[in-house]
Amino acid sequence: MPNSPSDGPRRIRVRRDGPMLVEGPVEVELEDGTTVSSDRFRVALCTCRRSRRFPWCDTSHRARTRDK
């Protein structure tokens, strides 16, 4: 079972201008209360909300233009 007391802490890697990388497997509870899950060893969670597969990152953040 994910997140049982016998599991070690999950590692989350935060990237500027990119997704949060989370060591899996993970379950994500969305704003509407639904839960989505992934059994992959690492998942990328979208932080820019541009992803068509939200909450999973589809690299849509790369298309963003930077302010100069």
DSSP file (Angstrom, degrees, kcal/mol; ACC not computed):
  #  RESIDUE AA STRUCTURE BP1 BP2  ACC     N-H-->O    O-->H-N    N-H-->O    O-->H-N    TCO  KAPPA ALPHA  PHI   PSI    X-CA   Y-CA   Z-CA
    1    1 A M    >         0   0    0      0, 0.0     3,-1.1     0, 0.0     6,-0.1   0.000 360.0 360.0 360.0 129.2    0.0    0.0    0.0
    2    2 A P  T 3   +     0   0    0      0, 0.0    24,-0.1     0, 0.0    22,-0.0  -0.321 360.0  13.8 -61.8 144.8    1.4    3.4   -0.9
    3    3 A N  T 3  S+     0   0    0      1,-0.2    23,-0.0     5,-0.1     7,-0.0   0.740  84.2 156.8  63.5  27.0    2.3    5.7    2.0
    4    4 A S    X   -     0   0    0     -3,-1.1     3,-2.0     1,-0.1    -1,-0.2  -0.450  59.3-104.0 -75.0 159.5    2.1    3.0    4.6
    5    5 A P  T 3  S+     0   0    0      0, 0.0    -1,-0.1     0, 0.0    -2,-0.0   0.761 120.5  60.5 -57.7 -24.9    4.1    3.6    7.8
    6    6 A S  T 3  S+     0   0    0      2,-0.0     2,-0.1     0, 0.0    -3,-0.0   0.663  87.6  92.8 -78.4 -14.7    6.8    1.2    6.7
    7    7 A D  S <  S-     0   0    0     -3,-2.0     3,-0.1    -6,-0.1     0, 0.0  -0.476  78.6-122.4 -74.5 148.1    7.5    3.2    3.5
    8    8 A G        -     0   0    0      1,-0.2    -5,-0.1    -2,-0.1    -1,-0.1  -0.247  48.1 -68.0 -76.1 176.5   10.3    5.8    3.7
    9    9 A P        -     0   0    0      0, 0.0     2,-0.2     0, 0.0    -1,-0.2  -0.374  52.5-114.2 -67.3 146.7    9.5    9.4    2.9
   10   10 A R        -     0   0    0     -3,-0.1     2,-0.5    -2,-0.1    14,-0.1  -0.542  25.2-132.8 -76.1 145.1    8.6   10.3   -0.7
   11   11 A R        -     0   0    0     -2,-0.2    12,-2.2    13,-0.1     2,-0.5  -0.894  21.0-172.4-103.3 130.7   11.1   12.5   -2.6
   12   12 A I  E     -A   22   0A   0     -2,-0.5     2,-0.6    10,-0.2    10,-0.2  -0.989   7.9-157.7-122.4 124.9    9.7   15.4   -4.5
   13   13 A R  E     -A   21   0A   0      8,-3.4     8,-2.8    -2,-0.5     2,-0.5  -0.913   7.3-155.4-106.8 120.5   12.0   17.4   -6.8
   14   14 A V  E     -A   20   0A   0     -2,-0.6     2,-0.4     6,-0.2     6,-0.2  -0.824   9.9-167.2 -98.9 129.5   10.8   21.0   -7.5
   15   15 A R    >   -     0   0    0      4,-0.6     3,-1.3    -2,-0.5     2,-0.2  -0.939  24.2-119.0-117.8 136.4   12.1   22.6  -10.8
   16   16 A R  T 3  S+     0   0    0     -2,-0.4     0, 0.0     1,-0.3     0, 0.0  -0.559 101.4   4.6 -68.6 136.0   11.9   26.2  -11.7
   17   17 A D  T 3  S+     0   0    0     -2,-0.2    -1,-0.3     1,-0.2    31,-0.0   0.798 125.7  72.4  59.4  32.1    9.8   26.5  -14.9
   18   18 A G  S <  S-     0   0    0     -3,-1.3    -1,-0.2     1,-0.0    -3,-0.2  -0.885  85.9 -67.2-156.4-173.1    9.0   22.8  -14.9
   19   19 A P        -     0   0    0      0, 0.0    -4,-0.6     0, 0.0     2,-0.5  -0.264  45.5-106.0 -80.2 168.4    7.0   20.0  -13.3
   20   20 A M  E     -AB  14  45A   0     25,-2.4    25,-3.2    -6,-0.2     2,-0.6  -0.863  32.5-143.7 -90.1 127.9    7.4   18.6   -9.8
   21   21 A L  E     -AB  13  44A   0     -8,-2.8    -8,-3.4    -2,-0.5     2,-0.4  -0.846  20.0-172.2 -96.6 122.9    9.0   15.2  -10.1
   22   22 A V  E     -AB  12  43A   0     21,-2.9    21,-2.8    -2,-0.6     2,-0.3  -0.951  25.9-123.3-120.3 130.9    7.6   12.7   -7.5
   23   23 A E  E     - B   0  42A   0    -12,-2.2    19,-0.3    -2,-0.4    18,-0.1  -0.588  58.5 -93.9 -70.4 129.4    8.9    9.3   -6.7
   24   24 A G  S    S+     0   0    0     17,-1.8     2,-0.2    -2,-0.3    15,-0.1  -0.231  88.8  67.0 -97.7-175.6    6.0    6.9   -7.3
   25   25 A P  S    S+     0   0    0      0, 0.0     2,-0.3     0, 0.0    14,-0.2   0.573  71.6 172.4 -71.1 157.6    3.7    5.2   -7.1
   26   26 A V  E     -D   38   0B   0     12,-2.2    12,-2.4    -2,-0.2     2,-0.4  -0.942  32.1-153.2-136.5 155.5    1.4    8.1   -6.3
   27   27 A E  E     -D   37   0B   0     -2,-0.3     2,-0.5    10,-0.2    10,-0.2  -0.997  18.0-160.9-123.1 133.2   -2.2    8.9   -5.8
   28   28 A V  E     -D   36   0B   0      8,-3.4     8,-2.5    -2,-0.4     2,-0.6  -0.966   7.6-149.0-119.7 125.5   -3.3   12.5   -6.5
   29   29 A E  E     -D   35   0B   0     -2,-0.5     6,-0.2     6,-0.2     5,-0.1  -0.840  19.9-147.8 -93.9 122.7   -6.5   14.0   -5.2
   30   30 A L    >   -     0   0    0      4,-3.0     3,-2.1    -2,-0.6    -1,-0.0  -0.305  29.4 -97.2 -85.0 170.2   -7.9   16.6   -7.6
   31   31 A E  T 3  S+     0   0    0      1,-0.3    -1,-0.1     2,-0.1    -2,-0.0   0.820 123.4  54.7 -57.1 -34.0   -9.9   19.8   -6.6
   32   32 A D  T 3  S-     0   0    0      2,-0.1    -1,-0.3     1,-0.1     3,-0.1   0.423 121.3-105.7 -84.1   3.7  -13.2   18.0   -7.4
   33   33 A G  S <  S+     0   0    0     -3,-2.1    -2,-0.1     1,-0.3     2,-0.1   0.304  77.4 132.0  93.5  -9.6  -12.3   15.2   -5.0
   34   34 A T        -     0   0    0     -5,-0.1    -4,-3.0     1,-0.0     2,-0.4  -0.404  48.0-138.2 -73.5 155.5  -11.6   12.6   -7.7
   35   35 A T  E     -D   29   0B   0     -6,-0.2     2,-0.3    -3,-0.1    -6,-0.2  -0.953  16.6-172.5-119.3 133.4   -8.4   10.5   -7.3
   36   36 A V  E     -D   28   0B   0     -8,-2.5    -8,-3.4    -2,-0.4     2,-0.3  -0.919  11.3-164.2-119.1 150.4   -6.0    9.6  -10.1
   37   37 A S  E     -D   27   0B   0     -2,-0.3     2,-0.3   -10,-0.2   -10,-0.2  -0.928  13.9-165.8-136.7 158.8   -3.1    7.3   -9.7
   38   38 A S  E     -D   26   0B   0    -12,-2.4   -12,-2.2    -2,-0.3     5,-0.1  -0.994  11.1-162.6-141.7 136.6    0.2    6.2  -11.3
   39   39 A D        +     0   0    0     -2,-0.3   -12,-0.0   -14,-0.2   -15,-0.0   0.241  53.1 123.4-101.8  12.6    2.3    3.2  -10.6
   40   40 A R  S    S-     0   0    0      1,-0.1     3,-0.1   -14,-0.1    -2,-0.1  -0.305  73.0-119.4 -69.3 157.9    5.4    4.5  -12.4
   41   41 A F  S    S+     0   0    0      1,-0.2   -17,-1.8   -18,-0.1     2,-0.3   0.729  99.4  15.3 -73.1 -21.0    8.6    4.9  -10.4
   42   42 A R  E    S-B   23   0A   0    -19,-0.3     2,-0.3   -16,-0.0    -1,-0.2  -0.964  70.9-168.9-151.5 135.3    8.6    8.6  -11.0
   43   43 A V  E     -B   22   0A   0    -21,-2.8   -21,-2.9    -2,-0.3     2,-0.6  -0.922  17.6-135.7-125.0 152.8    5.9   11.0  -12.2
   44   44 A A  E     -B   21   0A   0     -2,-0.3    13,-2.8   -23,-0.2     2,-0.5  -0.938  18.4-156.1-108.4 117.8    5.9   14.6  -13.4
   45   45 A L  E     -BC  20  56A   0    -25,-3.2   -25,-2.4    -2,-0.6    11,-0.2  -0.823  20.9-119.7 -97.2 129.6    3.1   16.7  -11.9
   46   46 A C        +     0   0    0      9,-2.9    11,-0.0    -2,-0.5    -1,-0.0  -0.437  32.0 173.9 -68.2 133.2    2.1   19.8  -13.9
   47   47 A T  S    S+     0   0    0     -2,-0.2    -1,-0.1   -29,-0.0   -30,-0.0   0.470  75.7  56.8-114.1  -8.6    2.5   23.1  -12.0
   48   48 A C  S    S-     0   0    0    -31,-0.0    -2,-0.1     0, 0.0     9,-0.0   0.592  94.2-134.7 -98.8 -12.5    1.7   25.5  -14.9
   49   49 A R  S    S+     0   0    0      6,-0.1     5,-0.1     1,-0.1    -3,-0.0   0.658  76.1 111.6  66.1  18.9   -1.8   24.0  -15.6
   50   50 A R        +     0   0    0      3,-0.0    -1,-0.1     2,-0.0     2,-0.1   0.597  45.1 113.1 -91.0 -12.9   -1.1   24.0  -19.4
   51   51 A S    >   -     0   0    0      1,-0.2     3,-0.9     2,-0.1     6,-0.1  -0.321  59.6-151.7 -66.0 136.2   -1.0   20.3  -19.6
   52   52 A R  T 3  S+     0   0    0      1,-0.2    -1,-0.2    -2,-0.1     5,-0.1   0.591 101.7  50.7 -77.8 -10.9   -3.8   18.6  -21.6
   53   53 A R  T >  S-     0   0    0      3,-0.4     3,-2.1     2,-0.0    -1,-0.2   0.037  99.4-159.1-112.2  23.6   -3.2   15.6  -19.3
   54   54 A F  T <  S+     0   0    0     -3,-0.9     3,-0.1     1,-0.4    -9,-0.1  -0.137  72.2  30.2 -47.4 133.5   -3.4   17.5  -16.0
   55   55 A P  T 3  S+     0   0    0      0, 0.0    -9,-2.9     0, 0.0    -1,-0.4  -0.983 116.4  69.7 -89.6   0.7   -2.3   16.7  -13.3
   56   56 A W  B <  S-C   45   0A   0     -3,-2.1    -3,-0.4   -11,-0.2     2,-0.3  -0.601  89.0-116.3 -80.8 140.2    0.3   14.8  -15.3
   57   57 A C        +     0   0    0    -13,-2.8   -13,-0.2    -2,-0.3    -1,-0.1  -0.550  29.0 179.5 -76.2 135.7    2.9   17.0  -17.1
   58   58 A D        -     0   0    0     -2,-0.3    -1,-0.1     0, 0.0    -2,-0.0   0.104  57.2-102.9-118.5  19.5    2.9   16.7  -20.9
   59   59 A T  S >  S+     0   0    0      1,-0.1     3,-1.6     3,-0.0     4,-0.3   0.627  78.6 137.8  68.2  19.6    5.8   19.3  -21.3
   60   60 A S  G >   +     0   0    0      1,-0.3     3,-1.4     2,-0.2     4,-0.3   0.757  59.9  73.7 -62.2 -23.1    3.4   22.1  -22.4
   61   61 A H  G >  S+     0   0    0      1,-0.3     3,-1.1     2,-0.2    -1,-0.3   0.741  82.8  68.9 -63.1 -21.8    5.4   24.4  -20.1
   62   62 A R  G <  S+     0   0    0     -3,-1.6    -1,-0.3     1,-0.2    -2,-0.2   0.774  90.7  60.2 -68.9 -24.8    8.2   24.4  -22.7
   63   63 A A  G <  S+     0   0    0     -3,-1.4    -1,-0.2    -4,-0.3    -2,-0.2   0.580  80.7 111.1 -78.7  -9.9    6.1   26.4  -25.2
   64   64 A R    <   -     0   0    0     -3,-1.1     2,-0.4    -4,-0.3    -3,-0.0  -0.402  64.8-136.1 -68.2 138.6    5.8   29.3  -22.7
   65   65 A T        -     0   0    0     -2,-0.1     2,-0.3     1,-0.0    -2,-0.1  -0.775  18.9-126.2 -94.9 142.3    7.6   32.4  -23.8
   66   66 A R        -     0   0    0     -2,-0.4     2,-0.3     1,-0.0    -1,-0.0  -0.630  17.2-118.3 -89.2 144.2    9.6   34.2  -21.1
   67   67 A D              0   0    0     -2,-0.3    -1,-0.0     1,-0.1     0, 0.0  -0.607 360.0 360.0 -74.6 138.7    9.2   37.9  -20.3
   68   68 A K              0   0    0     -2,-0.3    -1,-0.1     0, 0.0    -2,-0.0   0.407 360.0 360.0-107.6 360.0   12.4   39.9  -20.9
